């Protein structure tokens, strides 16, 4: 069963993850989010239940 032989694909998978961890991930983490969740005000909204016409 050739799909169980990790020889041809293990190096490809290893290089892909190393590229992601060393190059792509730090570049993505350096971006600053525009709308930071910590700047959102803590407001509570009053909700009312619906009056279903068929009940």
Protein Blocks (a to p, Z undefined) as FASTA:
>chain_A
ZZlpmklmmmmmmmmmmmmmmmmmmmmmmpccfbdfklpccddddddddddfkZZ
